[in-house]
């Protein structure tokens, strides 16, 4: 199972997105049961997409992330291609639909 890089400042988040062609950010809070239940499913899914770099942000520690990405609930899943947001999913995520969206982008970018 692929591990997520812990991003602990908004500058680290911005650098992570800028440094990778494909970057995925998982934003959660420690007291969020949905976040904890969804994370292993997302980790498992991301095994199919080795070129996507994985980052994790604790919204309680990095409070600026809410304003930076206009986040009102957690978890939030963000996929960036060359620094531009292409996918945003929040709270209740249908993994099969999310997989289809990611796969479509991945096939077009990684060839």
C-alpha positions as CSV (number, residue, x, y, z in Angstrom):
1,X,0.0,0.0,0.0
2,X,1.4,3.4,-1.0
3,X,2.0,5.9,1.8
4,X,0.9,9.6,1.8
5,X,3.5,12.3,2.5
6,X,2.5,14.3,5.5
7,X,2.3,18.0,4.6
8,X,2.4,20.2,7.7
9,X,2.4,23.8,6.3
10,X,0.5,25.5,3.5
11,X,3.9,26.2,1.8
12,X,4.6,22.5,1.8
13,X,1.2,21.9,0.2
14,X,1.8,24.5,-2.5
15,X,5.4,23.2,-3.2
16,X,4.1,19.6,-3.3
17,X,1.5,20.5,-6.0
18,X,4.0,22.6,-8.0
19,X,6.8,20.0,-8.0
20,X,4.7,17.1,-9.4
21,X,2.9,16.7,-12.7
22,X,0.3,14.6,-11.0
23,X,-0.4,15.3,-7.3
24,X,-3.2,14.2,-5.0
25,X,-4.0,15.8,-1.7
26,X,-6.2,14.1,1.0
27,X,-7.4,16.6,3.5
28,X,-8.9,15.3,6.8
29,X,-9.2,15.8,10.5
30,X,-8.3,13.4,13.3
31,X,-11.8,13.3,14.8
32,X,-13.5,12.5,11.5
33,X,-14.7,8.9,11.2
34,X,-15.6,9.3,7.5
35,X,-12.0,10.4,6.9
36,X,-10.5,7.4,8.7
37,X,-12.8,5.0,6.9
38,X,-12.2,6.5,3.5
39,X,-8.4,6.8,3.7
40,X,-7.6,3.0,3.3
41,X,-9.9,2.8,0.3
42,X,-8.2,5.8,-1.4
43,X,-4.7,4.3,-0.6
44,X,-5.7,1.0,-2.2
45,X,-7.1,2.8,-5.2
46,X,-4.0,4.9,-5.7
47,X,-1.9,1.7,-6.1
48,X,-3.4,1.7,-9.7
49,X,-1.8,5.1,-10.4
50,X,1.9,5.0,-9.5
51,X,2.7,8.3,-11.2
52,X,0.4,10.3,-8.9
53,X,2.2,11.7,-5.9
54,X,0.2,11.4,-2.7
55,X,0.0,14.0,0.1
56,X,-2.0,14.2,3.3
57,X,-3.0,17.3,5.2
58,X,-4.4,17.5,8.7
59,X,-6.9,20.4,8.5
60,X,-6.6,21.0,12.3
61,X,-2.8,21.5,12.0
62,X,-2.8,23.4,8.7
63,X,-5.7,25.7,9.2
64,X,-4.8,27.8,6.2
65,X,-5.7,24.8,3.9
66,X,-9.4,25.6,4.4
67,X,-9.1,29.1,3.0
68,X,-6.6,28.1,0.3
69,X,-8.8,25.5,-1.2
70,X,-12.3,26.7,-0.1
71,X,-12.9,23.7,2.1
72,X,-16.0,23.6,4.3
73,X,-16.0,19.9,5.3
74,X,-13.7,16.9,5.4
75,X,-12.6,14.6,3.9
76,X,-11.6,16.4,0.7
77,X,-9.8,14.7,-2.2
78,X,-8.1,16.9,-4.7
79,X,-6.3,15.8,-7.8
80,X,-4.0,18.3,-9.5
81,X,-2.4,18.1,-13.0
82,X,0.5,20.5,-13.5
83,X,-0.7,22.6,-10.6
84,X,-4.3,22.9,-11.8
85,X,-7.2,21.3,-9.8
86,X,-8.9,18.7,-12.0
87,X,-10.9,16.6,-9.4
88,X,-12.5,17.6,-6.1
89,X,-14.5,15.2,-4.0
90,X,-15.8,15.9,-0.5
91,X,-17.4,14.1,2.4
92,X,-19.2,11.2,0.8
93,X,-17.1,9.8,-2.0
94,X,-18.4,7.1,-4.4
95,X,-15.1,5.2,-5.0
96,X,-16.2,3.7,-8.4
97,X,-17.1,7.1,-9.8
98,X,-13.9,8.6,-8.3
99,X,-11.8,5.9,-9.9
100,X,-13.4,6.5,-13.3
101,X,-12.6,10.2,-13.1
102,X,-9.0,9.6,-12.0
103,X,-8.5,6.9,-14.7
104,X,-9.7,9.2,-17.5
105,X,-7.3,12.0,-16.5
106,X,-4.4,9.5,-15.8
107,X,-4.7,7.9,-19.2
108,X,-4.6,11.3,-20.9
109,X,-1.6,12.5,-18.9
110,X,0.6,9.4,-18.5
111,X,1.3,7.9,-22.0
